[in-house]
Amino acid sequence: MFCRLLALTTFIITSVHAQEIRHVPLTLNKGGTPENPTVFDGKGMIIDLGIDVTTHDWQKDGEVWTSRCAFKDHPAVADIQRAALFIEEVPMRTVRDREAEKKSVVAGQVSYAAPAALKPGELGFTAEGAIYFRWPVGKKPCTAHIILPPANLASCVSVQCSHITVRNITAIHAANDGFNIHGARVGVRLEHVKAFSNGDEGISAHETVQMDVVDAEIAWNGSTAGGVADVNDSVTTYTNCKVHHNLAAAFSFAGKSHRVTNCIIHHQARDFEVREDAKLTQSGNEWRRE
């Protein structure tokens, strides 16, 4: 297992000798107090929910590959916000054919871009739910691993309490978020965490969550919103973080107020997306365009 993980995600760690690797989600629901918050130190724990389907019997037509059938518990995805497949770390973008949908006589008909119309790094589904995709730039057929997120929109880490500090965890290949925080939570702090190649966001705060994120790395996540997406009435800060190679924006904010300080952002289509009446303050950030 260690060899497989290194082959798939050498960008994550240099050694796995002391780290726990688990393949089931982690739920944290025991918080502390403002004076004495609970501390959960993963000590380098890696949560990888991915399913390796590289050896599946793929039908190969040049750069376009198609699964022979739908994968069990993985029906066609109508909600294209999330990535439904990864080629190693790279999230694949699901593309619907909106013109065909408009012309359809069937209400609510979902149509996907035809295989020949796909650009590198894009995918669609057949009427039977089989996946087809065009290989992304930089990944070679028959050498790179093909990874499905898990079924049922699981997140790697779900924080379901207040006054908790979460440290030293790497979250990979969730169908939903790497780190998912819902509810009326306050005093949530993420330190030295990594959120790589998750189907939706790497980190996402909802409802009235108050959260501080320090020294995190958020990369290659598949949400069409951002590597980070904080919404509803959330209040969040990000300090000394690295955010890169996410499918959409680095940060997408629709919550109450947010602060981004001394972060490094690179290889992003957009740096910030601020929606609704969210307030964003930023300082000391570094943008790299290489």
C-alpha angles and dihedrals in degrees: 000000000000090000092049093050093049091050092051102039111022087145090069108056142002096213135018098185096110100031131097116231116202132177101200128078122266120227119194113195106149111091132176134215132284089258095043112025120188113255120210109189112188090191091216096324114172118208109195115175096173124128114215109223097166092118093050114123097262122188104229125207105168109285092351117084126185129193113238090233141352115293114248112269091002108102123176111293114235092177101074094188090096131059111245096193141024131205096211103302097346118101116221119225117231111222125200124199100236094180092056090048092053091052095046118111089207113090112238093008112170116210129179132211111273117255092249091053096054120112120215109290096025132114144186141181133246121232087263092054098256115147122237124182144169114235114255123242112274097024121099124214114246093019106060123070121246114218131193119201114234124273125263099035097277120181121216096230125019116190109203103168143056132249098032134136116207118196142180103007128136115206117199138176101358114163088225124019131340090221115017122187121182135170137025095328124156133179094032113156129181117196129183094350128148126210112190133170101349121161095239125012127341090223126010131175120194141185111003098337116153109202141164121202120195131182095354129151118214117183146150094012117158105221117125086218103054149292084268120031118176115179148167109030098332122146114205144165130200119197130179093353131150116221121180148140095020114153095243131008124347091231127016115188128187097145131099104278137343139184127201116190134176094349128150115226124185143153093025129139087215130010101205133013112188115188137183111356098323116147119222128189122181139176140167095016122151123215119201120192100186 
